[in-house]
């Protein structure tokens, strides 16, 4: 399953809703504005209709004329888009006489009006509204009313004022451009505000991630800090889990120590009793008790390390362990010069082992003890961080081991290449087992000093 970013998903959802809302708002506002300017144009046409109706006269011969008309200047401009004309319907006739009188703006044309049957007006307002399709394809919005002059024998008049609907296009286009620019600016502002809001809202999660990293690396034992009410229960539950885990590890270590103490007493009794018995049975008991001690030490160390690996927040510096063990082994092997390599950095902040200090002493102690047994005069220790691990090397100038197979054999449980040298054959095996328990490794290779180099890799605090 793909790992989607929570921030990205929230931003995309916000973007979708903002765009949808603004598109709906833009469509609605444009429709309202189009309706508004259309109503304005219609009101203007009604005003012109009233002015033309008030200026209509009939002379003694029955001719219709328009006098003293103070109208829109566009009515005097040819093909300006604003027109009026007067039609008559003679008494007893079914066909109207079109454009008896018309505005100068019509020039030599006339409005293509509907048949006589549509000569109707709305009773409430006194005029009718209609759309007229001109032969050249133009659409006109028109208002019309019929009128009876007071003179006798005057035919029914139909007065019509019309405007080209293209007059609406320019203001509608300007409004649309301004509307989309404004909505686009608003959308950008809303998205910027949403991004800032998400940045602020997700800041506690980043703080929690840093706190978790500190716990994982051993720099803290629990999640610390002040979190929002929505996250505080999660932090409390996680801290409770960490505390429970630490208690479990402590109980496991205590039980391992109790077991070691409980077994140590009877093993000591058996050892003392067998020491005073020179018979073959006594020697057999001594050998088996020694073997039992080695087994107990090995399995208790392994169990303790396994419990420590499952714990969080473990970290210990390498420097004190190396220096303490160098002083100890120097006393055990006074003829050997134990020291640090020139490139060793055990004091660096990066040299923090992510595990139990006791296990670190166990592994380094076995490596130094092995080097002290075989070295002729010198043992050097080096410690370097390598990525997420620490590499600790112990070099000696002893005889070394030429065969790669034999170098691997020394890590086998109970295996010893030289039976004359003191040892149980478990030390290096315990080192490898503990290292692998922590996710590290241990191996041997030729040393620059001419002897054997033991390489220990362990996880470090990053």
C-alpha positions in Angstrom: 0.0 0.0 0.0 1.4 3.4 -1.0 2.4 5.7 1.8 0.4 8.9 1.2 1.3 12.1 3.0 -1.4 13.3 5.4 -0.5 16.9 4.6 -0.8 16.2 0.9 -4.1 14.5 1.2 -5.5 17.4 3.3 -4.2 20.0 0.9 -5.7 18.2 -2.1 -9.0 17.8 -0.3 -9.0 21.5 0.6 -8.0 22.4 -3.0 -10.9 20.4 -4.4 -13.5 21.9 -2.1 -12.2 25.5 -2.6 -12.2 25.1 -6.3 -15.7 23.5 -6.3 -17.1 26.2 -4.0 -15.5 29.1 -6.0 -16.6 27.6 -9.3 -20.2 27.4 -8.0 -20.0 30.9 -6.6 -18.5 32.3 -9.9 -21.2 30.6 -11.9 -23.9 31.9 -9.6 -22.6 35.4 -9.5 -22.2 35.6 -13.2 -25.8 34.4 -13.7 -27.0 37.0 -11.2 -25.0 39.8 -12.8 -26.3 38.7 -16.3 -29.9 38.8 -15.0 -29.2 42.2 -13.4 -27.9 43.9 -16.5 -30.6 42.4 -18.6 -33.2 43.8 -16.2 -31.4 47.2 -16.3 -31.5 47.1 -20.1 -35.2 46.2 -20.0 -35.9 49.1 -17.6 -34.1 51.4 -19.9 -36.2 50.2 -22.8 -39.4 50.8 -20.8 -38.2 54.3 -20.2 -37.6 54.9 -23.9 -41.0 53.3 -24.6 -42.7 55.7 -22.3 -40.9 58.7 -23.9 -41.8 57.6 -27.4 -45.4 56.9 -26.3 -45.6 60.4 -24.9 -44.3 62.0 -28.1 -46.6 60.3 -30.6 -49.0 62.6 -32.5 -51.5 62.3 -35.3 -52.3 65.2 -37.8 -55.5 66.0 -39.5 -54.8 63.6 -42.3 -54.2 60.7 -39.9 -50.5 60.6 -40.3 -48.5 59.4 -37.3 -45.5 61.4 -36.2 -43.2 61.7 -33.2 -42.5 65.2 -31.9 -40.1 66.6 -29.3 -38.6 63.3 -28.4 -35.7 63.7 -25.9 -34.4 60.2 -26.1 -31.1 58.3 -26.0 -28.6 59.7 -28.5 -28.0 56.2 -29.8 -31.6 56.3 -31.3 -30.2 58.9 -33.8 -27.1 56.9 -34.7 -27.6 54.4 -37.6 -27.4 50.7 -36.5 -26.3 51.7 -33.0 -28.1 48.7 -31.4 -31.0 50.7 -29.9 -34.1 51.2 -32.0 -37.8 52.1 -31.9 -40.6 51.8 -34.5 -44.4 52.3 -34.6 -46.6 49.9 -36.5 -50.3 50.4 -37.3 -53.2 48.0 -37.6 -55.9 49.6 -39.7 -59.4 48.9 -38.6 -60.8 45.7 -40.3 -57.4 44.6 -41.4 -55.5 41.5 -40.2 -52.1 42.6 -41.5 -50.2 45.4 -39.7 -48.5 48.1 -41.5 -44.9 47.9 -40.3 -42.6 50.8 -39.5 -44.9 53.6 -40.2 -42.5 55.7 -38.1 -39.1 54.5 -36.9 -35.9 55.8 -35.3 -33.0 57.0 -37.4 -30.9 54.2 -35.9 -32.9 51.7 -38.0 -31.9 53.5 -41.1 -33.8 51.8 -43.9 -34.6 48.6 -42.0 -37.4 47.5 -39.8 -37.8 45.3 -36.8 -38.9 41.8 -37.6 -41.9 41.7 -35.3 -44.2 38.7 -34.6 -47.7 38.4 -36.0 -50.7 40.4 -34.9 -51.8 37.7 -32.5 -48.9 38.6 -30.3 -49.9 42.2 -29.9 -50.6 41.7 -26.3 -49.4 43.6 -23.3 -49.1 42.6 -19.7 -52.1 44.1 -17.8 -50.1 44.8 -14.7 -47.3 46.8 -16.3 -48.9 48.0 -19.5 -46.3 46.5 -21.9 -45.0 43.2 -23.2 -41.5 41.8 -23.3 -40.3 39.8 -26.3 -37.2 38.6 -28.2 -36.8 39.4 -31.8 -34.6 37.5 -34.2 -33.3 39.6 -37.0 -32.5 38.2 -40.5 -28.8 38.9 -40.0 -28.8 36.7 -36.9 -28.9 39.4 -34.2 -31.1 38.8 -31.2 -33.0 41.8 -29.9 -34.7 42.4 -26.5 -37.8 44.4 -27.1 -40.7 46.0 -25.1 -43.9 46.8 -26.8 -47.3 48.2 -26.1 -50.4 49.1 -28.2 -51.8 52.6 -28.0 -55.0 54.4 -29.1 -54.7 58.1 -29.8 -57.6 60.3 -28.8 -58.1 61.5 -32.4 -61.0 60.0 -34.3 -60.3 57.5 -37.0 -56.8 56.8 -35.7 -55.7 53.2 -36.1 -54.3 51.1 -33.3 -50.6 51.7 -32.8 -48.0 49.3 -31.7 -44.9 51.1 -30.3 -41.8 48.9 -29.9 -38.4 49.8 -28.5 -35.6 47.2 -28.9 -32.0 46.8 -28.1 -29.4 44.4 -29.5 -28.5 41.8 -26.8 -24.9 42.2 -27.8 -24.9 45.4 -25.8 -25.0 43.1 -22.8 -21.9 41.1 -23.9 -19.3 43.8 -23.2 -20.2 44.5 -19.5 -20.8 40.8 -18.9 -17.4 40.0 -20.3 -15.7 42.7 -18.2 -17.5 41.5 -15.1 -16.6 37.9 -15.9 -12.9 38.7 -16.2 -12.9 40.7 -13.0 -14.9 37.9 -11.3 -12.5 35.1 -12.2 -9.4 37.3 -11.3 -10.9 38.0 -7.9 -12.0 34.4 -7.3 -8.5 33.2 -8.4 -6.9 35.6 -6.0 -9.3 34.4 -3.3 -8.5 30.8 -4.1 -4.8 31.4 -3.8 -5.3 33.2 -0.5 -7.5 30.4 0.8 -5.0 27.7 -0.2 -2.1 29.7 1.3 -4.2 30.0 4.5 -5.0 26.3 4.4 -1.3 25.4 4.0 -0.3 27.6 6.9 -3.1 26.2 9.0 -2.0 22.6 8.1 1.6 23.6 9.0 0.5 24.8 12.4 -1.9 21.9 12.9 0.7 19.2 12.1 3.5 20.8 14.2 2.6 18.7 17.3 2.9 15.6 15.2 6.4 16.7 14.2 7.2 17.3 17.8 5.9 13.8 18.7 8.0 12.3 15.9 11.2 13.9 17.3 10.2 12.7 20.8 9.7 9.2 19.5 13.1 9.4 17.8 14.7 10.5 21.1 13.1 7.5 22.8 14.2 5.1 20.1 17.8 6.4 20.2 18.0 6.2 24.0 18.1 10.0 24.6 14.8 9.9 26.5 12.8 7.3 28.4 9.3 8.7 27.6 7.5 11.2 25.3 8.0 14.6 26.8 6.3 17.9 25.9 2.9 19.6 25.8 0.5 18.3 23.1 -3.0 19.3 22.0 -6.0 17.6 23.7 -6.5 15.4 20.7 -3.0 13.9 21.0 -2.5 13.9 24.7 -4.4 10.6 25.3 -2.2 9.0 22.6 0.9 10.3 24.3 -0.3 9.1 27.7 -1.0 5.6 26.4 2.3 5.4 24.6 4.2 6.5 27.8 2.2 3.8 29.7 3.3 1.2 27.1 6.9 2.4 27.5 6.7 2.2 31.3 5.2 -1.3 31.1 7.9 -2.4 28.7 10.6 -1.1 31.0 9.0 -2.9 33.9 8.9 -6.2 32.0 12.6 -5.8 31.1 13.5 -5.1 34.7 11.5 -8.1 35.9 13.2 -10.3 33.3 16.7 -9.1 34.4 15.8 -9.6 38.0 14.5 -13.1 37.4 17.7 -13.9 35.4 19.8 -12.6 38.4 17.7 -14.6 40.8 18.2 -17.7 38.7 21.9 -17.2 38.6 22.0 -16.7 42.4 19.9 -19.8 43.0 22.1 -22.0 40.8 25.4 -20.5 42.0 25.0 -21.9 45.5 24.4 -25.6 44.7 27.1 -25.4 42.0 29.6 -24.0 44.5 28.7 -26.7 47.0 29.3 -29.4 44.3 32.6 -27.8 43.3 33.9 -27.7 46.9 32.8 -31.2 47.5 34.4 -32.5 44.3 37.6 -30.6 45.0 38.3 -32.9 48.0 37.6 -36.0 46.1 40.6 -37.1 43.9 38.6 -40.1 42.5 37.5 -40.2 38.9 34.0 -39.4 40.1 35.2 -36.3 41.8 37.0 -35.2 38.6 33.9 -35.9 36.6 31.7 -33.8 38.9 34.2 -31.0 38.7 34.1 -31.1 34.9 30.4 -31.2 34.7 29.9 -28.4 37.3 32.3 -26.2 35.2 30.3 -27.0 32.1 27.1 -26.2 33.9 28.5 -22.9 35.1 29.5 -22.0 31.5 26.0 -23.0 30.2 24.3 -20.9 32.9 26.5 -17.9 32.3 25.9 -18.2 28.5 22.1 -18.6 28.6 21.6 -15.9 31.3 23.7 -13.5 29.3 21.7 -14.3 26.2 18.3 -13.9 28.0 19.4 -10.6 29.5 20.5 -9.3 26.1 17.2 -10.4 24.5 15.3 -8.6 27.2 17.4 -5.5 26.7 16.9 -5.5 22.9 13.2 -5.3 23.4 13.5 -2.3 25.6 13.5 1.3 24.3 15.6 4.2 25.4 18.8 2.2 26.0 22.1 3.9 25.4 25.6 3.8 26.9 28.9 5.5 25.9 31.7 3.3 24.6 34.5 5.4 26.1 34.1 4.5 29.8 33.7 0.8 29.0 36.8 0.7 26.8 39.0 2.6 29.2 37.8 0.6 32.2 38.4 -2.7 30.4 41.8 -1.6 29.2 42.9 -0.9 32.7 41.6 -4.3 33.9 43.1 -6.4 31.2 46.4 -4.5 31.6 46.6 -5.8 35.2 45.7 -9.3 34.0 48.4 -9.3 31.3 51.1 -6.9 32.6 53.6 -7.9 29.8 51.1 -6.6 27.2 50.8 -2.9 26.1 47.1 -2.2 25.9 46.2 1.1 24.1 44.0 3.0 21.7 44.7 3.3 18.0 45.5 6.8 16.8 42.2 7.0 14.9 40.1 5.8 17.8 37.2 8.1 18.7 35.6 6.6 21.8 35.0 10.0 23.2 32.9 11.2 20.2 29.2 11.8 20.8 28.5 9.4 18.0 30.1 6.5 20.0 27.0 5.6 22.0 26.0 1.9 22.0 22.3 1.4 21.8 22.0 -1.4 24.4 22.8 -2.5 27.9 26.1 -1.3 29.4 26.6 -4.7 31.1 26.4 -6.5 27.7 28.9 -4.1 26.2 31.3 -4.9 29.0 30.7 -8.6 28.4 31.5 -8.4 24.7 34.5 -6.1 25.0 35.9 -8.0 27.9 35.9 -11.2 26.0 37.5 -9.6 23.0 40.3 -8.0 25.1 40.8 -11.2 27.1 41.2 -13.2 23.9 43.7 -10.7 22.5 45.7 -10.6 25.8 46.1 -14.4 25.7 47.6 -14.4 22.2 49.4 -11.1 21.9 53.2 -11.0 22.2 53.5 -7.4 23.3 50.7 -5.1 22.0 46.9 -4.8 21.7 45.3 -1.8 20.1 41.6 -0.9 20.3 39.8 1.3 17.7 36.2 2.5 17.6 34.7 4.2 14.6 31.0 5.1 13.7 29.9 3.6 10.4 26.4 4.7 9.4 24.0 3.4 12.0 26.6 1.1 13.6 29.7 1.3 15.7 32.8 -0.7 14.5 35.1 -1.8 17.3 38.3 -3.5 16.4 40.8 -5.3 18.7 44.2 -6.0 17.1 47.0 -8.0 18.6 50.5 -8.8 17.4 50.3 -12.5 18.2 50.7 -15.5 15.8 47.3 -14.8 14.2 45.2 -17.3 12.2 46.0 -17.7 8.5 43.0 -19.8 7.5 39.6 -18.1 7.1 37.9 -21.3 8.1 39.8 -21.4 11.3 39.1 -17.8 12.0 35.4 -18.6 11.7 35.8 -21.7 13.8 36.9 -19.7 16.9 33.4 -18.3 17.2 31.9 -21.8 17.4 30.6 -22.8 20.8 33.2 -24.8 22.8 35.8 -24.8 19.9 39.4 -24.0 20.8 42.3 -24.0 18.3 45.0 -24.5 21.1 44.1 -26.7 24.0 47.2 -25.6 25.9 46.0 -22.0 26.2 43.5 -21.4 29.2 39.9 -20.9 28.2 36.5 -22.5 27.8 35.8 -21.8 24.1 32.7 -19.9 25.0 34.0 -16.3 25.1 34.0 -15.4 21.4 30.8 -17.4 20.9 29.1 -15.3 23.6 30.4 -12.2 21.8 28.9 -13.2 18.5 25.6 -14.3 20.0 25.2 -11.0 22.0 26.1 -9.0 18.9 23.6 -10.8 16.7 21.0 -10.4 19.4 21.4 -6.6 19.0 21.4 -6.8 15.2 25.2 -6.5 15.0 28.0 -9.0 14.0 31.4 -10.3 15.0 34.1 -11.7 12.9 37.9 -12.1 12.7 40.4 -11.0 10.0 44.2 -10.5 9.8 45.5 -7.6 11.8 47.9 -4.9 10.6 50.1 -5.7 13.6 50.6 -9.2 12.2 48.2 -11.0 14.6 44.5 -11.3 14.7 41.9 -8.6 14.4 38.5 -9.1 16.0 35.8 -6.9 14.5 32.7 -6.1 16.5 29.8 -4.2 14.9 27.0 -2.9 17.2 24.0 -0.5 16.7 24.7 3.0 17.8 22.5 6.0 18.8 21.9 8.0 15.7 
